[in-house]
Amino acid sequence: MAALDQVTTLHELVLLARRRLAKGAWDYLQGGAETETGLARNRLAIERLALRPRVCVDVREVDASSELFGRRIRLPVFLAPIGSLETFHPTGGAGAAEAAARFGVPLMLSGVCAPGLEAVARAAPEALRIFQLYVRGDEGWIAEIVARAEVHGYAAFAITVDTAWYSRRERDLLNRFEKPWRREVGGQDFQKGFDWRAVARFKARHRIPLILKGIMTAEDARIALDHGVDGVLVSNHGGRQLDHVQGTLDVLPEIVEAVAGRALVLVDGGFCRGTDILKAIALGAKAVGLGRMLAVGMAAGGPEGVVTMLELLEEEIRIALGLLGVTRLAELGRSHLARAEAVRPPGFWSAFPLVAEGY
């Protein structure tokens, strides 16, 4: 087994993470809700899209960078929010922020991730940071957290809207695995009662850009725009909430069409490889969230493991852009995609077939 400084592929990084994690934490990383159909559909949606390369293009110079909230970012990705990220490495959110700043991509920090928004800001003041919230209190409680986020330089505020009820994650139940925040945080009824009127009141009260995380239909995207939302994150919580939902890449086109450039469109859900990310960009996403890959990097080597993961992804993305005949992300479009059959059963491991072959 290669040590972190010897890792040359994402396959090796995944294996290193698996070796370093206890079964409960590893199953949490790779698992989803109930039958894990939604999780599998995330990968299936990605794998049912083939790439259509163009040739005889000068691709000596390839630029994989993008822009988000007025900041240049090295890749069109962000580190997605993971509750109790300290499960995978003791530095938790601070370590993820350090890696994000060092490499040059944004971090969306989970509101239930140690060591908290202030400590994370101090750990990486130069990082582009977005704060994500589960609603566990009234509007005064939310306002207090918004104020803290603004004071500490967070560029935007994301509210998760797909967790009105907490799902049955059967791997976790079978392993008797419970993340610390599930024991410590109450107030679930506030999330159950969070509605469009609450969104309107948030926008009337706060200036910080608002992203709704968990939009899965064009209908809800339009309603979000009607309420002045600044961004939508197309997400099914990595297949961890409502089972049997569509894959996020399957619903991304209808949401991009509904938004029609009037707000930011982000997406997450099963994205593991460079070509995965380029498919989402070709369909109109501005940036792609990396959740499980963030956890893999942290488990494999903390902040250094996350930087290694991003460096490998960057190499995959740059090579894929060049082979597509594309020199910058703005040139990507739906003409670079075609429907195709998946070639292996979908799931977390379908992104890493060499693992199953014993490498």
N, C-alpha and C positions, 0 to 999 in steps of 0.2 A: 504494500500500500504506500503510495507516494505521500510524503509530507507536503505541507502547504507550499513551501518554496520550490517543490518539484512538480506541482500540478500544471499540466499543459492542456487539459480538456475539462469541460464542464462535467463529463462523466466522472472523472477522478474526484472532482470537488464534491459531487453528490455522494460518492462512496465514502469519502473522508467524513462528511457530515453524518452519514448513517452509522459509521463506526463509533463516533463520539457521542451519540445520543442514546439515552435509555429508550426502551420500547415505547413507553407512553408518549414521550415527546416526539419520537420519530413517527408514530402512527398519527399523532395530531398534525404533524407537518404534511403528511401525504393524504390524510383522510378528508371526508366530507360528511354530509348529512345522510342518515338512513341508508338507502341503497347505493348512494354515491353516484346516482345517474346524472345529476346536474354537474358534478365534478367531471365525469367522463365526457359529457357533452361540451364542456369548455375545450377540452383537448380535441374532441371530434370536430368541432367547428373550425379549429385552427388547421387540423390535418386534412380536412376536405377541401382546402384551398391550395391549388398548385400555383407555382410562379411561372410567368411568361417572360423569359429574358429577351432583350434586344442586343444585337451584336454590332460590331464595327463602329463603336462609340469610343471616343478618347476618354478613358477612365483612369488616367494617371493621377489625377487629383480627385479624391472622394471625400466629401464632407458629411459626416453623420451627425452633426450638431443640430440643435433646435433652439427654441426660445420659449420661456414660460414666465409669466408675470414680469415681463420686462427684463428678464435675466437670460443670458446665453447659457445653455446647458450642453454638456458634452455629448449626450445621447438623448433620444426622445423617450426617456424612461424616468420613472420616479420610484423610490423605495416605498412600497405600499405599507399601510398601517397594520401592525401585528400586535395584538394584546399580549402582554407579558412576554415581550421579546427577550427578556432576561432568562426565560426558559432555555433559550438556545445559546446564550453567552451572558456572563454576569454583567457586562457593560450595558446591556439592554439598549434603550433608545439613544443614550449618549454615544455608544459605540457606533450605532447605525448613522447618527448624525455626523460623527467624525469621518466615517467612510464616505458619506455623501459629499461632504465638503472637500475632502481630499481628491475624490475623483471628479466631481463637478456635476452632480445630478441632484434633484430635489429629494427631500424626505417628507413623506406624509406621516406624522407621528401619531400613533394611537393614543387616545386619551386614557387608556388603561395599560400604559407601558411605563415601567420605572426607567429612570428616576424622576420623571415628571417634566412638564414643559419648561420650567425655569432652568433646571439642571441641564437639560438637553440644549437649550439655547446657549448656556455658558460653555458647554463642551464644544460647540461648533457655531460661534456667532456669525461666521461668514456663510454658512450653509443656507440654501434656499429651503425654508421650512414651511410646511402647511400643517395645521393642527386639526386632528380628526376627533370628533366627539360622539359618544353614545349619550343620549339624553337621559340623565338620571336625576334631574331636578327641575324646578320651575324656571320661568323666564329670568328671574333674578339670579338664580344659580348659573344659568347659561351666560348672562351678561357679565358676571364676575369672571368667568373663564375666558370670555372674549377679551375683556380688558387685560387680563394677564397675557394672553397671546399677543395682543397688539403691543403692549409695553415691551415684550421680549422679541419683537421683530418677526413674527410669523407673517408670511405674505398672504395667506388665505386661511379660511376656516371651512372645514368639511364636516357636515353632519350626516351620520349614517342613518339611512331611512328604511333598511330592510331587516331590522332586528326587533320589530314590535314584539315578537315572541321568540324565545331562544329555542333553537332547533335541537333535535335528538341526533347527536353525533355518536354513532354506535361504536366506533373504534374506541372513543374516549370512555364510553360507558362500560364496555367490556374490559378495558384496562384499568377501570376505576381511576382514570386520569382527570384531574380537574385543575385548570389554571388558577393561579392565586387570585386574580381579580374576580373570578366567579364567586369566591368565598367572601370577598371583602366589600363588594359593591352591590348596593341595593337599588331601589328606585325604578324598577322595570316598568311600573305603571306609567311613569312619565314618558318613556319611549312609546308605549302603547297608545298614549294620547296625543303624540306629536302629529299634527295634521297640517294641511295647507294654510290654515289661518295662522298657525304658529310660524310657518315660513314667512308669511307676509309681515308678521310683527317683527321677526328677526330683521328683515330687510329694512323696515321702517326705522328700526332702532340702531342698527350698526352699519358702519361704513366698510368694514373689512369684507373683501370678496367672499361670497358664499358658494360652496360646492355641495351638491347633494350626492351622496355616495349610495348607490344601490338602485339606480334608474335602469329599468329593463324593458320599457315600452316607449314607443313614440308618443302615446297619449300622455304619459307622465312627464316626458320631456317637454311637451308643449305647455302643460300646466306649470311646470317649473319656470319656464320662460315668462309666462304670464305673471308670475310672482316675482320677477326680477332677479332670479337666480343667475349667478355669474358663470357657473360651470356645472356640468353633470358628469358623474363618474359612472359609466356603464359597468355594472358589477352585480354578480349573484353571490357575493361573499366567498368566492372561490369554491362554489358548490357546497358551502357549509350551512346555508340557511334553508330556504324552501327547496326540497328535492324535486327532481323532474322538471326543472326549469330549462329554458333554452340555453345554449352556450352564448357567452357574451359576444363573440365575434359574429354569430348568426344575427343578433339583434342590433349590432353596431350600425349597419347601413341605414336602417329605418330611423334611428335616433339622430344620426348625422344629418339626414334629410330633414327631419323635423326641426332640428336646431338651426339649420341653414346659416351657419356662421354667426349667429347672434349670441352665442355663449361658447365657452370652452367645452370640448368633449374629450374626456379621458376614458380609459378602459382598463380593466384588469380581468384576471380569470384564466389561469392555466398557461400563461406566457412564460416560456422557459428558455427559448433559443432566439438567436438573432433573426432568423427568418420569420419566427412567430411575430416579433415586434414589427418587422417591415410589412407584414400582411395587415396589421391593424392600422399602421400609418397610411398604407395605400387605400384603406377603406374610409379614411377621414379622421381618425383619432389624432389628437395633438401629441399625446404622450401615453405610455403604457406602464401600468403599475406592476411591480415585481414583488410578490408576497412570498411565495414558497422559496423563490431563489434568494431572497434576502435572508430567510431563515437558514437555508443551506449554507450561505456564505458565513453567517454568524456562527453556526454550529461547527463549520470546518476550521474557522480561525478568527472569530471575532471581527473587528473592523478590517483587519488585513484580509480576511477571507472574503468579505464583501467587495473590497477593492479588486481582489483577484477575479471574483465572479464578474464584475463589471468590465474588467480588462478583457476577459475572454469573450464576453458578449460583444464588446466593441470590435474585436477582431472578426467575429462572425458577421456582424452587421456590415462592416466595411467591405469584406470580401463579397458578401451577397449583393451589396449595392453595385460593386464593380462588375460582377457577373450578370447582373440584370441590365447593365448598360446605363446605369444611373449615377450621377455624380453628386447629387444632393437630394434630401428628402422631399423637397417641393416637387421634384420630377416624378415621384411615385404616384400612381393612380390605379383605378380599377382595371385599366387595360393591361396591367402587369399581373392580373390574377385570373384564374380559371377554376371552375368547379372540377373536383376530382374525387375519386374514392380513397378513403383512408386505407393504408396498407398494413396496419396492425391495430389490435384492440386498443381503444383510447384509455388514457389514464395518466397519472403522473409519470409512470415509467415509460410511456410511449415516446416521451421526449428524450429518453436515454436508453435506446435499445441495446447498446453494448453492455450495459449493466446486466441485463437478462442473459447475455451470452457468456457471462463469467469473466469479463475483463476486470 
